Amino acid sequence: MAGEITIPAKNQQNGQDWKTGDTYLAAGVTFTRQPDKSWKAPVAVKLTKNSDGGYKGKLTPEQQGQPTSASSTTASGTSGGELTPAQIEEKLRNEALIVSSSNTGLPEGMATESSYDLTTQPRYILTTMDPRKREEILRELYLRGGYQGQKRGNGISNSDISAFQDYLNYANIMGVDYEKALYLYKDQNPVNPYLQAGGGGGGRKAPRQVTNPADLKAVFKKASQDLLGRAIDDNVAEQFVQSFQNQQIQQQMQMDTQSGGVVAQTPDAGVAAEKMIERKFGEEVRVQNAVNFGGIMDQMIKGLAR
């Protein structure tokens, strides 16, 4: 005898309306509530909706207990052979939309049919999202600290999925879909300047600007000629170039991370060159200064004698 199927209009366990993802066992077959409020079974079966909102139908003895297959049908009565790519996509989407109150991040009874399942949907939504849209959302999450110190991945890496999972949880709390939630998220979470500059280990890093090495070498060699009476070899000049450029980079990094206050500019290249020469060749500089002073005095005396 065929198995009689009767699915009541409401969940008899709590007296509430059925939710997406709820299941009901009838005639040995498990039916699953779909987002469109129909019921899906692992075998081909046609259910008829009653006037009270419930469903009725029958299963043949052969149908009872059959496992779920790719050709399973919904309660609307659709059936057939192999699914098309579009049908497979819809099937995956419907399965990902199944809501479990324990997986929405919301208190019991607060989840709705539009709430996101934080277990299945973050990975699914990111994987099927348009790449440009995915980049836009993940970049905003990253710049606003949504990655919790982790580096950005390729869009569907573990760090990306973790950040997007937290974001879907935020969307659940705000009661809107993830696209609308972005406006609220951006308003409530300002951009971190350090992350925007690329200091957080992911995303675009701002380039650093330094003085041309050839110009610095010329400045250094002129200073050495003035102070020592001779040109310094290239090895020492290279040390000066590296030291001066490092000071410039450090100053720019400080400007990236500091909020307010004052940041001192790097010293003039000529002044920096003179200080380095005096530090490395102090005694020679003093001797040369004495020679220069003696030469000046000699010229003055000769001028007076005329």
C-alpha positions in Angstrom: 0.0 0.0 0.0 1.3 3.4 -0.9 2.7 5.5 2.0 0.3 8.3 3.0 2.0 11.7 3.4 0.6 14.5 5.5 2.7 17.6 6.3 0.9 20.0 8.6 0.8 23.7 8.0 2.8 24.4 11.2 5.6 22.8 13.1 3.8 20.6 15.6 6.8 20.6 18.0 6.6 24.3 18.7 3.4 25.5 17.0 5.3 27.9 14.8 5.5 28.3 11.1 8.0 26.1 9.3 11.4 27.6 8.6 13.8 27.1 5.7 15.8 24.0 6.5 13.2 22.3 8.8 12.7 18.6 8.1 9.6 16.4 8.4 9.6 12.6 8.3 6.6 11.0 6.5 6.2 7.4 5.2 9.9 6.8 5.9 11.1 9.7 3.8 12.6 13.0 5.0 11.2 16.2 3.5 13.1 19.5 3.7 11.5 22.9 3.8 12.7 25.1 0.9 13.2 29.0 0.8 10.1 29.1 -1.5 8.1 27.3 1.3 7.8 24.1 -0.8 9.1 20.7 0.4 11.9 18.8 -1.1 12.1 15.0 -1.0 14.9 12.6 -2.1 12.4 10.8 -4.4 10.0 12.0 -7.1 6.7 12.8 -5.3 3.9 15.2 -6.0 2.4 17.0 -3.0 -0.8 18.9 -3.1 -1.3 21.9 -0.9 -4.3 21.9 1.4 -6.5 24.8 2.1 -5.1 25.0 5.6 -1.5 25.4 4.2 -0.4 21.8 4.8 0.6 19.3 2.1 -0.7 15.8 1.2 0.6 13.1 -1.1 1.5 9.5 -1.6 4.7 7.4 -2.0 4.7 4.0 -3.7 6.4 1.2 -1.8 9.3 1.4 -4.2 9.8 5.0 -3.5 9.9 4.7 0.3 13.4 4.7 1.7 15.2 5.6 -1.5 18.4 7.6 -1.0 18.8 11.1 -2.2 20.0 11.4 -5.8 20.8 14.1 -8.3 17.3 13.8 -9.8 15.5 14.3 -6.6 12.4 16.6 -6.9 10.7 19.3 -5.0 7.1 19.3 -3.6 6.0 21.4 -6.6 6.0 18.1 -8.6 9.0 18.8 -10.9 10.9 15.7 -11.9 13.1 14.5 -14.7 16.5 13.1 -15.5 19.9 14.7 -15.2 20.0 18.3 -13.9 21.2 21.1 -16.1 24.1 23.4 -14.9 21.5 26.1 -14.0 19.5 23.6 -12.0 22.6 22.4 -10.2 23.5 26.0 -9.4 20.1 26.6 -8.0 20.2 23.3 -6.0 23.5 24.4 -4.4 22.2 27.8 -3.7 19.1 26.4 -2.0 21.1 24.1 0.1 23.4 26.9 1.2 20.4 29.0 2.2 19.2 26.5 4.8 19.2 28.3 8.1 20.0 26.7 11.4 19.4 29.0 14.4 22.6 27.7 16.0 24.6 28.9 13.0 23.4 32.4 12.5 25.1 34.0 15.4 21.7 35.2 16.6 19.9 34.3 19.9 17.3 31.5 19.7 14.2 32.7 17.9 15.8 35.8 16.4 16.9 34.1 13.1 14.7 34.6 10.0 14.6 32.9 6.6 16.9 35.7 5.3 19.5 35.2 8.0 22.8 33.8 6.8 24.1 30.4 7.8 27.6 31.2 9.1 28.8 27.6 8.5 27.9 27.0 4.9 27.3 30.4 3.3 30.6 32.4 3.7 32.6 30.1 1.5 29.7 29.5 -1.0 28.9 33.2 -1.5 32.5 34.2 -1.9 33.2 31.5 -4.4 30.2 32.3 -6.6 30.4 36.1 -6.2 31.5 38.3 -9.2 35.3 38.8 -8.7 35.1 42.6 -8.9 32.3 42.7 -6.3 34.3 40.2 -4.1 37.4 42.4 -4.3 35.4 45.5 -3.4 33.9 44.0 -0.3 37.0 42.2 0.9 39.1 45.3 0.4 36.7 47.4 2.6 36.7 44.7 5.3 40.5 44.6 5.3 40.9 48.4 5.4 38.5 48.5 8.4 40.2 45.8 10.4 37.9 43.0 9.5 40.8 40.6 9.0 41.8 40.8 12.6 45.5 41.2 11.8 45.5 38.4 9.2 46.8 38.9 5.6 44.4 39.0 2.7 44.4 35.9 0.5 43.3 35.2 -3.1 39.6 36.0 -2.3 38.6 32.5 -1.2 41.4 31.7 1.2 40.8 30.8 4.9 41.5 34.4 6.0 39.1 35.8 3.4 36.4 33.4 4.4 36.9 34.0 8.1 36.6 37.8 7.6 33.5 37.4 5.4 32.0 35.1 8.0 32.3 37.8 10.6 30.8 40.2 8.1 27.8 38.0 7.4 27.3 37.8 11.2 27.2 41.6 11.2 24.6 41.5 8.4 22.5 39.1 10.5 22.6 41.4 13.5 21.7 44.4 11.4 18.9 42.4 9.7 19.9 43.3 6.1 21.5 41.4 3.2 25.3 41.6 2.9 25.3 44.2 0.1 23.2 46.7 2.1 25.2 45.9 5.2 28.3 47.3 3.5 27.1 50.8 3.8 26.4 50.5 7.5 29.7 48.7 8.0 31.7 51.4 6.3 29.9 54.1 8.3 30.5 52.4 11.7 34.1 51.2 11.0 36.5 53.9 9.8 39.5 53.1 7.6 42.7 52.3 9.4 45.4 54.6 7.9 48.1 52.1 8.7 46.3 49.4 6.7 45.5 51.8 3.9 49.2 52.5 3.5 49.9 48.8 3.3 51.5 48.4 6.7 49.3 45.5 7.7 51.0 42.9 5.4 48.3 42.7 2.7 46.8 44.8 0.0 48.5 47.6 -1.8 51.6 49.1 -0.2 52.3 52.8 -0.8 55.7 53.5 -2.4 58.4 55.4 -0.6 60.1 58.4 -2.1 63.8 59.0 -1.6 66.4 61.4 -3.1 68.2 60.3 -6.2 71.4 58.4 -5.2 73.5 60.3 -7.8 72.4 63.7 -6.4 73.3 62.6 -2.8 76.7 61.4 -3.9 77.4 64.7 -5.5 76.3 66.6 -2.3 78.5 64.3 -0.2 81.6 64.6 -2.3 81.3 68.4 -2.4 81.0 68.5 1.4 84.1 66.3 1.7 86.0 68.5 -0.7 85.1 71.6 1.4 85.8 70.0 4.8 88.8 67.7 4.0 90.2 69.2 0.8 89.8 65.9 -1.0 87.0 63.7 -2.4 85.8 60.7 -0.4 85.9 57.3 -2.1 82.6 55.8 -3.4 82.3 53.2 -0.6 81.9 56.0 2.1 79.6 57.9 -0.3 77.4 54.9 -0.6 77.1 54.6 3.1 75.9 58.2 3.3 73.3 57.6 0.5 71.9 54.5 2.3 71.8 56.3 5.7 70.1 59.4 4.3 67.5 57.4 2.3 66.7 55.3 5.4 66.0 58.5 7.3 63.6 59.6 4.6 61.8 56.2 4.6 61.4 56.2 8.4 59.9 59.7 8.3 57.3 58.6 5.7 56.5 55.5 7.8 55.9 57.6 10.8 53.6 59.8 8.9 51.6 56.7 7.8 51.0 55.5 11.3 50.9 58.6 13.4 47.6 60.4 14.0 48.0 64.1 14.6 51.0 65.7 16.2 54.2 66.8 14.5 56.6 64.9 12.3 60.0 66.5 11.7 61.3 66.5 8.2 64.6 64.8 7.3 67.6 67.2 7.5 69.0 69.0 4.4 71.3 66.6 2.5 74.2 69.0 2.7 73.9 69.4 6.5 73.6 65.6 6.9 76.7 65.1 4.7 78.8 67.6 6.8 77.7 65.9 10.1 78.6 62.4 8.8 82.1 63.6 7.6 82.8 65.4 10.9 81.7 62.2 12.8 83.9 59.9 10.7 86.9 62.2 10.0 86.8 64.6 12.9 90.6 64.9 13.4 91.2 65.4 9.7 88.5 68.0 9.5 90.1 70.0 12.4 93.5 69.9 10.7 92.0 71.0 7.5 90.1 73.8 9.2 93.4 74.9 10.8 95.1 74.9 7.4 92.3 76.8 5.9 92.4 79.3 8.8 96.2 79.7 8.4 95.8 80.3 4.7 93.2 83.0 5.3 95.4 84.7 7.9 98.3 84.6 5.5 96.3 86.3 2.8 95.1 88.9 5.2 98.7 89.7 6.4 100.0 90.0 2.8 97.1 92.3 2.0 98.0 94.6 4.9 101.7 94.7 3.9 100.9 96.2 0.6 
